């Protein structure tokens, strides 16, 4: 009987040790996982800040190129269709960065596009936010994402004023960035983060929409909260635009050994 009790006690003791080891292991794993997540979050925050800063820098470069292009268009050029066509064609920087360029007169009437539109149907853009912003004195305006009237594609527009030598507003030079193309926004949406993460860009405000996302069917559609429960998410504002850049890393990758 004594031997049986000793064996039983030994088994109970062993079981207690196993349970304790399991609890300690679980406690250590929880803390290690928490520490790893904190390190990943710090690294991802730095990455997000860097990418948002880079996007802001590129927008500033786009603005500078568009402003330079505007210097070649004065009242004389605006009055001559051939000269204006040549001025837009020679604006190689604008053509290289933007999907297309266009000139709008001070009354909002679309005067010319580069490349040319397939039809010459009159279009008035006086109600567009970028046009109104330039009319109000903005040096560089960046539109909300929209469907462009001239080409019927999802885009954002950057616009700068065209002024006479006396400072009068003659019109607006605009550059379109079609967000489904392989440009600064389209490429960003296709860049991977880790093995399964991604970048996305959304507008700020009460009703955000996607302007960059790996799933292009979501573009211009209402943006939901970034990621899913357990995902690692970083959100950073983008300079020069009312946008936010998000970095999303799936929970499965965060918790992977």
N, C-alpha and C positions, 0 to 999 in steps of 0.2 A: 504494500500500500504506500509506504514511504517513497519507494522508488517511483511509483506511478505519479505521485504528487510532485516529485522533483522534475519528472519528465514534462508533466503538464505545466509546471511553473516555467520550465525552460522554454516550452513552446510559446507560452503567453509572453514571456520576456522577449523572445525573438520577434514575435508579431508586433509588439510595442516598438521595438527598435526599427523594424521595417516601416511602420507607420510614421515614426518620427523622421526617419531618413526621407520618406516621401514628402512629408510636410516641409522639411528643410529645403529639399530639392525644389519643391513647388514655390516656396518663398523666394529662393535664390533666382529661379527662372523668371518669376514675376518681376523682381527687381532688375535683373539683367535686361529683360524685354523692355521694361520701362526706360532704362538707361539708353538702350539702343534706339528706342523711339525718339528720345530727347535729342540724341546726337543726329539722327536722320532729320529731325525737324529743324535743327539749327542749320544743317547743311542745305536743306531744301529752301529755307528762308533766305539764305545767302544767294542761292541760285536764282530764286524768284526775283530778288532785289536787283541782281545783275542783269537778268533778262529784261525786266521792266525798264531799267536804266538804258539798256541798249536800244530798246524799242523807242524810247523817248528821244535818244540821240538820232536815230534814223528819221524820225518825224521832223526833227529840227533840220536835218540835212535836206529832206524833201522840201521843206518850206523855203530854205535858202536857194535851192535850185529853181523853184517856182518864182520867187521874187526876182532872181536874175533874169529869167525868161521874160518877165513883165517889162524889164527895162528896154527891150527891143520893140515894144509896141506903144507907139504914141498916136496922136490924133491923125497924123498923115497916113500911118500904116492902117489904122482902123477904117479909114475912108477908102482904101484901095484893096479890093478883094485879093488881087494877085500878090500884093506886098504882104498882106496878112497871112496868106497861105504859105508864102516863103518863110516868114518869120516863125511860124509855128513849126514848119518842117525843119528849120535850122536850129531850133531849140532842142539840141540833142540830149542834153541832161534831163529835160522834162520828159522827152519821149522815152528815154531809157528807164526812168523810175516809175512813171505813171502809165496806167493802161491806155489812157488817152488824155488829150488836152482840149480845152474849149474856151471860147471867148463869148462873154455875155455883155450886151450893152447896158448902159445905166438904167434903162427902163425894164430890164429883165429879159429882153428878147435875145434868144440864142443866135449868135451871129455866125459862128464857124466852129467846127470840130476837127481834130486831127487824131487819128485818121478820119477821113470824111464819112459822114453818115450815108447810109444807103438811100435815104430820101431827104428831101428838103422841106418837109412838113414844118410849119412854124411851131416853135416851142417857146413858151415863156417860163422863166425860172425865178421870177420876182418873189415868189412865196417861199423859196427854199431857204433853210436856216443859214447856210453859208453865205448866200447872197445878202440876206438881211444883215448879217453880222458885218460884212465888208461895208455895206451901205451905212451902218452905224459907226464906222470908223475903225473897225478891227483891221490890223495890219495883215494878219494871217488867220484864216478861219478854217476849222475842220468840222465837217458836217456830222450829223448823226447818220448811222447806217441806213440805207434806203435802196429802193429799186430806181435806178437811173432812168429818166424819161427818154433820153436820147438813144440808149442801147438796151434798156429793159433788163439790166443785170444788177445783182446785189453789189453795192459799192459804198465807199465813203469818198467824199470830195474834199480836197484842200483848195482854198481859193485865196487870191491876193488881189488888191486893187490895181487898176490901170489908170494912171493919172496924167493929166496934161501938165505942161511945164509950169503953169500957174497953180497947180494943186487940185484943179477940178477933177472929180471922179468921172472918167470916161466909160468905165466898164469894169469887168472882172475877168481875170484869167484863172481858170480852174483846171485842176488835175484830178482825174478819177483813179481810184484804186479799187479794182474789182476784187472782192474778198474771196472769191472762189478760185482765183488764179494763183500761180506759183510766184507770189511776191512776198513782201515782208510780213503780211498777215497769213496768207495761205501756207507759206513755209513753216511759220511758227506753229500752226495747228497740226502739222504733220511730224514735228520733231518729237522723238520719244524721250521720256524721262525714266531712266532705269530700264527695266525689261517691259513693264506694262503701264507705265505712267504717261501723262501727257500734259501739254499746255493748253489753255483756253483763254480767250480774251472776251470780256463782256463789257457792255456799257454800264456806267454808274447810274444811280438814281432809283426811283421807285419801281420802274418796270424795265429791268435790264434785259438785253438780248445778246445773243452770241454773235461775235464778229470774227472769231477764230475758234475752230474746234476740229479735232480729228474726224468727227462725223459731220461732213459738210451739209448733210440734210438738216442740221440744227441751225445753220446760219440764218440770222435775222429772226429766229424764233425766240420766245421767252426763255430766259436763262433760269435754271433751277439752282438750288444750293449746290456748291461744288462737291463732287465725290459722294461716297456712301459711308455709312457708319463704320468707323475703324480706319478709313482712308486717311492718309497724311495730306493735308491741304494747306497751301500757302497762297495768300492773296496780297498783291502789291499794286499801288496806283501807278499809272503810266503818265509821265510828264508830257505836257502839251496836248493831252487828250483827256476827255472825260471817260476814261476806260480803266478797267482793272485787269491785271494779268493774274491768272490762277495757275498754280502747279499742283497736280493731283497724282499721288502715288497710291496704288491700291493697297488695301489692308493685307492681302495675301502676300504681297511683296515686302511690306513693312515687317510682318511677323515671320517671314521665312527664316530658317536657321542659317 
